[in-house]
Amino acid sequence: MINQFKTFGELSDTAAAYLNSLSYGSSSVDSYTREWRYLNQYMKAHNIQHYNASVGAQYLADKVGDAERKALPRSQRNRIRAISVLSDFAETGSIRKRKKRQEPRHLDGPIGMIMTEYIAEIKHASDLSISTIQSYHLYLSVFLGYLNKCGITSFKHFDQAFLINL
């Protein structure tokens, strides 16, 4: 543990200040601190004086159970994330960023070829990070999937009515 916090309140306040210093949005910080207040109530009810990751794990086991994370509603996944953030901060003094990894689909067909050319062009024309380029590819692949689902497989299928109803 990098920091020994005297109270849970000191830990959660310092963690919230750290999130703010990383420019987390106020709604995210509020969501985390709200969950930490529930955790504090849990600790008081179970007469737990000091927080560590095992306390967080027990809290999550009691509140969430052992269901697969993908099957949980968003509120429960947010709960897990809030406790993970606090545990990271309590143990290391920092918070690891986590990114959900989703594989983009291949950009097929005439529209996909133009999207691929766009990605290649922007990659060479600007100093974007690999992560940003991967995000562009992912978003375009999702959009291409939507177009294909709507029966739009080439630009000749675009018409004013389709664009208005998009």
N, C-alpha and C positions, 0 to 999 in steps of 0.2 A: 504494500500500500504506500503510495507516494505521499499522501497527506493524511494525517490523523485529525479528523474533524471532531471537535468536542461534542457537538450535537448533530442530530439529523437535520435540524433547521439550518445550521451552518453549512452542512454538506449540500443541501438542496439549493440554498441561496447562492452559494459559490458556483455550483453547476449551472444554474440559470444565468448568472452573470457571464459565465464562460460561453454559453450558447449565444447570448446577446453579442459578445465580443466577436463571435464568428459570423455575425450578421444573419442568424436564424430569424425567421419571421416571428412577429409577436404572437401570432396564433399558435405556432409550433411550440414556442417557449411556454405559453399558457397551458397548452395541452399536456406538456411534460410535467409542469409544476402541479397541475391538477391531479395527475396520476401519482405524483410523489406525495401529495397530501393524503391520498387514499392509502398509500404504502405506510405513511407515518401513523395513520389511525390503526392499521393492521399491526404495526410494531408495538404500539401502546397496548392494544388489546391482548397481545401475546407476551407482554412484558419484555420486549427486546430493546435493549439500551443502545446498541451501536449497529450501524448498517455495514454489511459486506455483501458480496455477490451471492453467498449462500442464502442470506435472508431474502434477497431478491428472487432467487430461484424457488424458494419455498412459497413466497407470496404468489408467484406466477403459477406454481403447481396448484395452490388452493383456489386461485381465481380463474385460471384458464384450463387447467387439467393437462392431459397429455395428448390432446388432439393434434393432428398434423397441422402445421402452421398454415398451409395453403387452404385448409378447410375452415379456418377460423374467420369470423366476420372482421371487417376492418377495425372496429373498435378494440377487439382483442389483440390484433396484430399491433395496433398503436400502443396498447398497454405493454406488450412485450418490448417494443422498441424503447419506450420511456424507461423501463426498468434496466434495459441493456445500456442505455446512455448513462444512467446514474451509476451503474456498476463499473462501467469503463472509467468514468470520472473519479469515482472513489478509489479505484485501484491504480490508475495511471496519471491522474491529473489532466487528462485530455479525453477527447471523444473521437472514436474512429468513425469516419464516414463510411456508410454502407450504400452500395448501389445495387439495385435489383438488376440482375443480368438477364436480359431477354435476347434471344437470338433473332436477328432480322431474317425475313424471308428473302429468297432470291428475287431480284427484280426482273421478271420475265416479260416478254412481249414488247411491242413497240413503245408503250408508255414507260415500261420498266427500263428499256434501253436509254431513253432520254433522261430518266431519273439517274441512271448509272453515270451517264455523261455529265450531268449536272454535278453529281458528287465528286467526280474526278476533277472537273474544272474548278470547283470551289476549293478542293483540297490543294491544288497547285497555285491558285490565285491568292489564297489568304493563309495566314499563319494560325489556323485553327488546330486545337488539340485533337489527338486521335479519338478521345472520348466524344468530342463534339461531332466529329465526322461520323462516328459509329451511331450517335444519336440521330443525326440526319438520316442515315440509311434506315434505321429502325422506323422512324416516323414515316418516311416515304414508303417503306414496305407495308406498313399498316394501311396507309392511304391507298396504295395500289391494290391491296386485298379488298378494300371497300369498293373501289372502282370495279374490280373484277366481279364482285358479288352483285353489283348493279348492272352487269352486262356491258360495261364500258371496257373494251379491250384494246381500242386504238383511238386516236384523236378524232377520227371521222365519226365516232359515236357520240362525241360531245355536241350538244346543241344548247341553245339558249334555255329551253325548258328544263333540261337536266341541271344546268348551272344554277338556275333560279331555285330549283327544288333541293339543291345540295345543301 
